[in-house]
Amino acid sequence: MITAIREVRRAKGLTLEEVARRCFPPTTAQTIGRLEMGTRTVSVAWLNRIAAALEVTANDLVSLPERGDLVVVATLGADGAQAPRRAARIVPPQPSPGAVAITVTGGTGDYRAGDELWCDMLAPDAFAGALNRDVLAPLPAGRFTFGRLLAATESAITVLPLSPGAKPQTVSGAAWLACAVRLVRPL
């Protein structure tokens, strides 16, 4: 199996030692290096373990011919554009299982028309993990509210819509929330 462990690790700016420590249970930098180089067979268990350590999905670590990784040709900082110090590749994002999307048709808050928001679906027991994040919440009659999650209790959530001067909106008994995790913006 051809893996992209090294490319993903380097793209995230991590050393072999850092990845080894992040694994559960922890392993050695030498083991991670052997798995990257293909001198040790990468089992599904190892693939899942390393993916968790790198905070990606196992699919992101498998090189597939139809999947086009992007070569990093420059870095951009306060000093302008520079050649990268090391060869690097960007792994295109993959949506989480069960993820949903919101398309922005008119500018609101920090979002512009044409933006796409990728959202992870959350059950009520996970609402607190989305505090201070932008969320989509269902309302009665097939409507929704979207904005910053200010509070979450067992029975209700409070969302501050993005419109200037908007007042917080309390939603009781929401069955789910869609929490924005990635902004895709065409230039």
C-alpha positions as CSV (number, residue, x, y, z in Angstrom):
1,M,0.0,0.0,0.0
2,I,1.3,3.4,-0.9
3,T,0.8,5.9,1.9
4,A,1.1,9.7,2.2
5,I,2.0,9.6,5.9
6,R,5.2,11.6,5.3
7,E,3.6,14.2,3.1
8,V,0.7,14.8,5.6
9,R,3.1,14.9,8.6
10,R,5.4,17.4,6.8
11,A,2.4,19.5,5.7
12,K,1.4,19.7,9.3
13,G,4.9,20.7,10.3
14,L,5.3,17.7,12.7
15,T,8.5,15.7,13.4
16,L,8.5,11.9,13.6
17,E,8.9,12.2,17.4
18,E,5.9,14.4,17.7
19,V,3.7,12.0,15.7
20,A,5.0,9.1,17.7
21,R,4.1,10.8,21.0
22,R,0.6,11.7,19.6
23,C,-0.1,8.0,18.8
24,F,-2.3,6.1,21.2
25,P,-0.6,4.2,22.7
26,P,2.6,6.2,22.0
27,T,5.3,4.6,19.8
28,T,8.8,5.5,18.6
29,A,9.9,7.9,15.9
30,Q,11.8,5.0,14.3
31,T,8.5,3.0,13.9
32,I,6.8,6.0,12.3
33,G,9.8,6.5,10.0
34,R,9.6,2.8,8.9
35,L,5.9,3.1,8.2
36,E,6.5,6.2,6.2
37,M,9.3,4.6,4.1
38,G,7.4,1.4,3.5
39,T,10.1,-0.7,5.3
40,R,7.4,-1.8,7.7
41,T,3.9,-2.9,6.5
42,V,1.1,-0.4,7.3
43,S,-1.8,-2.3,8.7
44,V,-5.3,-0.8,8.9
45,A,-4.8,-0.5,12.7
46,W,-1.5,1.5,12.2
47,L,-3.2,3.6,9.5
48,N,-6.0,4.5,11.9
49,R,-3.6,5.2,14.8
50,I,-1.4,7.5,12.7
51,A,-4.4,9.3,11.2
52,A,-5.7,10.0,14.7
53,A,-2.3,11.4,15.7
54,L,-2.2,13.6,12.6
55,E,-5.9,14.6,13.0
56,V,-6.9,13.4,9.6
57,T,-8.9,10.5,8.3
58,A,-7.2,7.3,7.3
59,N,-8.3,8.0,3.7
60,D,-6.1,11.1,3.8
61,L,-3.0,8.9,4.3
62,V,-3.6,6.6,1.4
63,S,-2.3,7.8,-2.0
64,L,-4.9,7.2,-4.6
65,P,-4.1,7.8,-8.3
66,E,-7.3,9.8,-8.9
67,R,-6.7,12.1,-5.9
68,G,-4.6,15.1,-6.7
69,D,-2.4,16.4,-3.9
70,L,-1.2,20.0,-4.3
71,V,2.5,20.8,-4.5
72,V,3.5,23.8,-2.3
73,V,5.4,26.1,-4.5
74,A,5.7,29.1,-2.1
75,T,4.9,30.3,1.4
76,L,3.3,33.7,2.1
77,G,4.1,35.7,5.2
78,A,4.7,39.2,6.4
79,D,7.9,39.3,4.3
80,G,6.1,38.4,1.1
81,A,6.2,35.2,-0.9
82,Q,9.2,32.9,-0.4
83,A,10.2,29.5,-1.8
84,P,9.5,26.7,0.8
85,R,12.4,25.5,2.8
86,R,11.4,21.9,2.2
87,A,9.4,20.1,-0.4
88,A,5.8,19.9,0.8
89,R,2.4,18.8,-0.4
90,I,-1.1,19.8,0.6
91,V,-3.7,17.1,1.1
92,P,-7.1,18.3,-0.2
93,P,-9.7,18.2,2.6
94,Q,-12.2,15.4,2.8
95,P,-15.6,16.0,4.5
96,S,-16.3,14.1,7.7
97,P,-18.7,11.2,7.5
98,G,-22.2,12.6,7.7
99,A,-21.1,16.2,7.2
100,V,-23.4,18.7,5.6
101,A,-22.9,22.0,3.8
102,I,-24.3,25.5,3.7
103,T,-24.0,27.7,0.7
104,V,-23.9,31.5,1.2
105,T,-26.0,33.3,-1.3
106,G,-25.7,36.8,0.2
107,G,-23.0,38.3,2.4
108,T,-23.6,38.1,6.2
109,G,-21.1,38.5,9.0
110,D,-17.7,37.3,7.9
111,Y,-19.2,35.3,5.0
112,R,-19.5,36.3,1.4
113,A,-21.8,35.3,-1.4
114,G,-20.3,32.1,-3.0
115,D,-18.8,30.8,0.2
116,E,-19.4,27.2,1.3
117,L,-19.5,26.2,4.9
118,W,-18.7,22.5,5.7
119,C,-20.5,21.5,8.9
120,D,-20.2,18.5,11.2
121,M,-23.6,17.3,12.6
122,L,-23.8,17.3,16.4
123,A,-26.2,15.4,18.7
124,P,-27.5,17.3,21.8
125,D,-24.9,15.7,24.1
126,A,-22.1,17.3,22.0
127,F,-23.6,20.9,21.7
128,A,-21.3,22.3,24.4
129,G,-18.3,21.5,22.2
130,A,-19.6,24.0,19.7
131,L,-19.7,27.0,22.1
132,N,-18.5,30.2,20.4
133,R,-18.6,28.5,17.0
134,D,-21.0,29.3,14.1
135,V,-23.8,26.8,14.0
136,L,-27.0,26.1,12.1
137,A,-30.0,25.1,14.3
138,P,-33.4,23.8,13.2
139,L,-36.5,25.8,14.1
140,P,-40.1,24.7,13.8
141,A,-41.8,24.5,10.3
142,G,-38.6,23.6,8.4
143,R,-36.8,26.9,9.2
144,F,-33.3,27.5,10.6
145,T,-31.3,29.9,12.6
146,F,-27.6,30.5,11.9
147,G,-25.1,32.3,14.1
148,R,-22.6,32.1,17.0
149,L,-23.6,29.5,19.7
150,L,-23.6,31.4,23.0
151,A,-25.0,28.9,25.4
152,A,-26.1,25.2,25.4
153,T,-28.0,23.5,28.2
154,E,-29.9,20.1,28.2
155,S,-33.1,21.8,27.2
156,A,-32.1,24.9,25.1
157,I,-29.4,26.7,23.1
158,T,-28.8,30.4,22.5
159,V,-27.6,31.5,19.1
160,L,-26.6,35.1,18.2
161,P,-27.5,35.7,14.5
162,L,-24.8,37.3,12.4
163,S,-26.9,40.3,11.3
164,P,-25.7,43.6,12.9
165,G,-27.8,44.5,16.0
166,A,-29.5,41.1,16.0
167,K,-30.7,39.8,19.4
168,P,-29.8,36.3,20.7
169,Q,-32.3,33.7,19.8
170,T,-33.1,30.8,22.2
171,V,-34.1,27.4,20.6
172,S,-35.7,24.8,22.8
173,G,-35.3,21.1,22.2
174,A,-33.0,21.2,19.1
175,A,-32.5,17.7,17.9
176,W,-29.2,18.5,16.2
177,L,-26.8,21.3,15.3
178,A,-24.6,21.7,12.3
179,C,-21.3,23.2,13.4
180,A,-19.2,25.1,10.8
181,V,-15.7,23.5,10.6
182,R,-14.4,24.6,7.2
183,L,-14.9,27.7,5.0
184,V,-14.4,27.1,1.3
185,R,-14.1,30.5,-0.5
186,P,-13.5,30.9,-4.2
187,L,-11.3,33.9,-5.1
